[in-house]
Amino acid sequence: MKRSVTITFLVVVTGFFLSLNHQAPIYAASSGAAAANQAAAPSTSDKPAGAHSAEPSGAQLYQNDCAICHGEKMEGILPAFPPLAGIGRQLSPQQITDLIHHGKGRMPAFTKLRDDEVAALLHYLTASQTVVASATTPSTSPALAAHASALTEMGRSLFQQNCAFCHGREADGGETGPDLTRSKLVAADVGGDKIGEVVRNGRPEKKMPRFNFSEQEVAGLSDFIHAQAIRAQSMKGHRRGVDVSDLQTGNAAAGKQYFNGTGNCASCHSASGDLAGIASRYEGLDLERHMLYPEHAKSKVTVTPPSGQTVDGTLAYLDEFTVALRDGNGTYRSWKVSKVKYSVDSPVEAHVELFSKYTDADIHNLMAYLQTLR
Amino acid sequence: MKFLRDIFLLAVSAAILSFACPHLLTAQNVDAAALLNPSKDSWPSYHGDYSGKRHSPLTQITPKNVGNLSLAWAFQTDQNASIKASPLLVDGILYFTVPDNLWAVDARSGHQIWHYTYQPNKGDHIGQRGVAIYKDWVFFMGPDAHMVSLNAKDGTVRWNIAVADVNKGYWTTMAPLIVGNHVIVGVGGDMDNLPGFIKAIDPETGALQWEWDATPPAGTPNTTTGGMTWIPGTYDPDLNLIYWGTGNPTPVLNGKPRPGDNLYTCSIVALNPDTGKLAWAFQVSPHDTHDWDAVEIPVLVDGTFDGKPRKMLIQASRNGYFFVLDRTNGKNLLTTTFGPVNWTTGVDKEGRPIPNPEKEPAPDGRLIAPDEGGMTNYRSPSFDPKTGLFIVDAHPSYSIYFAKPADGDYGWAGADYGLWGKGVLEAIDYQTGKIRWSHELGPGGAGAGVLTTDSGVTFTGDAHGNVLALDTKDGKTLWHAGSGAAMQSSPITYELDGRQYVLTGNGGVLFAWTLPEGMVSGGKSASAK
């Protein structure tokens, strides 16, 4: 085991230096469960820095033992090696000490570090958290600026790898993912509080996966996204997106006629009822998407269990095997489909039926008409 | 004398051993014969075999007993990324991936043998679809458009070469295809105006053997870029042709700077695997402006069509059309839709859809069916020879597409928004294109691959994360298990120690399903390998 760990670490180190030199990189293959690693990494702990000095230097220890993977400025090398900047806000001193002593995943255990060396390292790691915590506040200190840009750069790297395919490389939208530089949620976000929630929970209904990023990684991501939003605002007209002015090609009178006639919209909706003031609540693309398919519209369901006592509620889940609702009290209830009778009332399906009937002019005209309902 | 006798005994025992346990000698040695005629206890290439049918001759799991299917084991990748790989099985060891990660796992127990982690890199991490194996070597693509050759025994790296420049915007996600002495690989990258290509790499040295370019070099006037080649093709050893789908042209949503058909984007191409020379091409989306890559599996089927025996190629394409071609010459036998499609004015005399210029993305938006994800996507369909059914995860859907001059002519160059979609498993009669049965898979869409077996069972997944076993003849549900995450990969099956396993990747977990031991041991269904 010790030998394989030794090899692993040597390969990591070699690969890192090779990639620094832009050579064909080689990386690590680890044998067996990495968590079982117990041996120290010899290339570092055989000659620990400060081993002979009375007061070990945390900075020196960090540079010798940690920087190779976690970066000289604790910025990490994502996705493989997490940043340590701000680690003191995520882990307790005991947790950090345990990690150093026992390793985790690909991280080797540093069993030969003396207690005073670990203490020095801990002090160094946690002292620097204040630097990062204040990195978002304006400062003229080059060190602080370096940390701030390291955070954004880390966020950029994370974004390119995990988000760019859907949201575009510049966060301005791409395959299936919306333009984040125009997102209301991003505009309302402060320091990753709202972005972090979406990132960690995902949006399953929109097929956005959840990402298990650390607080630090979310901070980096939101920094990058905010930077992109600022950049996008300064490039008006040069990036793609849909403006309210783009959606003004229709004829409101023709739209009203379609609404009351061919489209049969009036059978469910009313300009003076549910749609009164709709154009004040939504505008532009948002309004058009709501008009074409209001994806959050609720369906009703009636379930008849074998007892015969029917239960009504809002449809909460339905697949081939399970039906679930929330009843009038907000209580969630579910049944095996095979054990009950149920019927779903889903008025939103009328929108699906219209898709194959609309012309593009119908849509533009309807848009023009709805925009008169202020 | 004793020494000589010992030598003799050793030689005899070695000979006996080699007869008794031939697999010991061929361990992890995937040769041309193994790829051409895969044994039941293997799944040695992305599709399982060269045809791309994703159909298994195994019959232990049947429509009658599949209701008893249960979990043999599950492997946790502990990664954020979903498994999009089709695992390989060679000599009892499974090889599968997520971006930057490759595992070798014991197919009997699901425990890890080794785990390889790729270097940090800036390539697009959208997915990793698996590896290829040739002899004792695994071929893995990094997100940064590098090919890595590793020792199958322990995951140590032999070499690492760049197949494209990540700094220009290329990335790689696919499982390479091994044909003869060639490791054949394609690339992704349509956020930039870059030409797509296919390369053949020498499995021993990593040297380039040939390159086929889908489009002219960037900057060639009045031509297109694009035509990315990101899913492994199929191979007909008799015709000695590989069949490969190419992706959309770039700029993606703006067709004005690239007039004409934009060959060879959105095409099925037939190439000589030894030279890379084009034998024929069939374009499924001339002048695409909707991002509908034609990389869906070109499935090779031998059968009758219009009463005549034919060597065919079948593709259910992202653009909503179902094609049957004569794969000897690329001539079209059938073109039909398999869901709502509204972007054409008809089909031309060669069987190609004719794009409606009115349905190109516009400043005030165009309603388009299907959506950008398409009527189906890269996850494999399956062809069941007994019923003649081509079974595909379909995605009826609508979206709106926008493009205006301000969006420019580079990369995406527009915007599109999905409005609505759902998942439906469709069983298409290949001779008519008629849908014989369909099975609803839920709102949004499922996106799972499909596997069929000779016993008449179809495996796939629904939009809710259920793994499904259906009756191939009518699409009725026979068994299901909630897995907690959608299946974003294509199932495989194999038989080990007399037991048939079905593997599904759901989220970041690989599940192995099998019949309870008591049901199959010694029974007539337990067949030798």
Interface residues (C-beta under 8 A of the other chain):
Chain A: G15 F16 S19 A24 P25 I26 Y27 A28 A29 S30 S31 G32 A33 A34 I77 L78 P79 A80 F81 R106 S157 Q160 Q161 N162 A164 F165 G168 R169 G173 G174 E175 T176 P178 D179 E205 K207 P209 R210 F211 N212 G237 H238 R239 R240 G241 V242 D246 L247 Q248 T249 G250 L285 E288 R289 L292 Y293 E295 D319 E320 F321 H351 V352 F355 S356 Y358 D360 I363 H364
Chain B: N80 S82 P99 D100 Q112 W114 H115 Y116 T117 Y118 Q119 P120 K122 G123 D124 H125 I126 P143 H146 L150 D154 G155 T156 V157 W159 N160 I161 A162 M191 D291 P340 N342 E358 A362 P363 D364 G365 R366 L367 A369 E372 G373 Y398 I400 F402 A403 K404 A406 D407 G408 W412 A413 G414 A415 Y417 G418 L419 W420 E440 G442 G444 D462 A463 H464 N466 T477 H480
